[in-house]
Each structure stands twice: as C-alpha cells, then as structure tokens.
Amino acid sequence: MPSRRGPFSRAVLAASVILDLDVDLGAAGVVLRGRPEIRVTWPECRTAVADAEPNSETGRTRLAHWLQLRRWLADHRPDQLAARARPFGVPAASPVHPGARWVRGRVLGGTLELGIGFIGLDPDAPDLVQPVAPEVLERAGIDAGHWWPNVAVYLERMGDAAADRLRRDPTAPLRPMGDCDVVTLLGSRALRAAIAQSAAGGMQSVAVPTRDRGWIDLSRIDPAFAATAAQLTRAEDRGFERPLLVTRDEVLLGRDGKGVLRAALDGRIVPRVEFRDVLYHPA
C-alpha cells in the first residue's frame, strides 16, 4: 500500500461520514459509488487539499467539498450543467476564492472578480449558486469556458433589473436579483452606473458585508455595522469587510474604512482619500 494513501484514506472516510457519501478505497484511489461511479485518484486528492495537511480541518473540508462537487457534477449531463451556469462574483481576497484560473472577468479596482457558478447542484439547496474551480471541472471532463458569454449576458440583464429597482427606491437596501447575489451584481456595469449616479461626482460609498444585502446610504447605518456583520458571517456568505467606493467602471475597497465611513456620514467624499488612483465619471 503506498504510504501516501494512509492520510488521504482517513480524510476520505471522514468526508464520507460528514457528507453521507458511499465510497470504496483502493490502491489507486477512491471510488464514489452511484450512477455513474466516479474514480478519484490519490494524486487528485492531493490536488484537492492543495497546501493543507490532509487530516487538518482545512484539508478535510477541501477534500470533502471536492468529492461532493465531483458527485454532483456527475449527476448532471453537460447540457443540464450549461443551463445551470450562472455568474458568481467573489472578493479578490476571499478565503473561498476558487483560484486565478477560475476568473473570467475582473472589475477595475482589483477588488471584485467574476467566474462561473452553477445553480442547484446541491439538491438540498436548489437556489444556491456555487462556484466550481476549473481543476474540478477538468477532472470531471467538463469544458465550461465557452459558457461564459451567455453567463455574462445574464449578469447584465439582472444588473439592469436591479438598477431599475434602485431608481424606484433609492433608499432601499441592495438585494439579490434573479440568481445573482449582491456581490455578483456589483459586477454589472448597469448597476454600478445606477449606484454612481446617486452621488455627486459619480462616486458612491457602499457597504456590502454579506452576499445578500448591501447599503448605499451609509449615514443611515452604524459605522461599525459593515465590518461587524462581515466578521460574524460565514466565509461562504461574506461580502466585503470594509466599505467600497463604486463608480460606473470600478469597485474599490478602502484600505481602512474610517475615511470612507466618515465621508459618508458627513455627506461628502473626503478631500484626501488613502486609496490607489481610481477612475470615475461625473454623473
């Protein structure tokens, strides 16, 4: 028995218990029972845990997630997966970021990156959109790259609808639209333009601490709310830990939230903002 199998065997068994997966262990790897059966080699298990120890909490979580995605992907035909492909936005520094190869689009500012997710892979969460790393798709024999143009069009359609909603009620919180949560919707130029138009100078401060809510008028919320809400939210559901500056073309994260929050509370943009140069357009 190869020495590398030992730690992965324990991690796979732990994942099978947590996720109720039916698995067989062999010399070459793991077999996920079902129709069809899925063979996952030990080197693939190493890829799944990346730089984590297999039996650390991080390693077990990564491996369990990988195996679960392999099972869910195999349960759908390629045409069904194409129909389920959706846009998904993630903060560039998020611990749940699927990796550089996953990224299909970046919003100026280096804060928000976009790629492909799939809705309803989890039968217990039919409304959940989950990003899937390209390495997982490749091991499953799926080429999703050519689905991105349609996914990007869907994002702009949902962003346009969210912009209309914002214009009807400028004081309402930002909320999901269709299958796009608030973080993802910030990837839509139509919504960013509507947000920027609400501020003199074409640059608006926004708080998006969770994926399902955002606030434009920061003078109406506690200054510490955004940071606290983000820190108390699971990484999978977290938005941005600090307020953002949003223009028609850019989403920028403040290096420290004090300047942005103070500007919002005073109803102005601070004269000296400690950010990188940003692009903005007068309203």
Steps between C-alpha positions, in 0.01 A plus 500: 500500500652836403593707800314801364170312517487493881423865582273538199309184593415648838403832345277329241329291767439813707351673195280200422354510850445876498342508154342152498701392196523130408869438433740212438873539559754327278868506420450753219256728674135542594184380329188706564213258462191596304397531140744563355782391727775758536868414539713750686873421512722569797690768301164668437437493875833678546388763248174541693665584833765722333752615761303377803574189703247230398372445854495861610160668517582697187620190315194294590267785406667553162499130418138456607396797287692365200347152527152644546536717189628203299190306603260784421660576163478133398129506583436748215545479125714771333191668352341511845813658644506758220142595590602535866808717436473837673728797576666505839698787648747468785726747684851460365638432849226262612611173663244316284631642172517208250839606364651711222411255221131525594483874432324602176459870569641767731347832595746789504631566850643155578222422748238293317554199272244302305471146373255217440285342768220247475155526651330206666789252506413430862158330500441634851569860390338546156542881506869498594760601240837335562827584324692198376876514455621415146714219639184324622326554166800367310513183711129458428564539125305827471605800290301797633708776341269554204202554733634829635357735228145388577569522872631857460187600308286360781695707753433823309131416470474449875710811565270706279196372692671577832582851373133560416406389851759737649369794298146429623609490864847653552490452879429125493783253574664325207356149468555201270339500158422174319782258571753776574582604856610854586874433474447354152270785394780750562664339198224650283588832340129592487463473878831677570389788279171527689684497834753761387226731369361527851809695615634836395821445307408151382660313791290338772592328825332163549503237774449136397592291807303192391418349165127568533491863620667832426446860606567814299406773747758429771377792710197285586697213657742461790855574377627174649216293359661394172821371657317325785242339273772370267706356784197320645405347165629166369772538238269349236235767566731794567520805280755778553646567842537872437293757313548539126529792263295428188513683167353402166815305416664417830453338841769596751549372855615753758838430661337599825133570530525814710541746215215361293265470796578851621440635150168320476385629839600854405328471161817559301807331356802572718748739335790264559414132460769242569428280198666424173404726208147422384304563184170677526262691280294805593131417526 
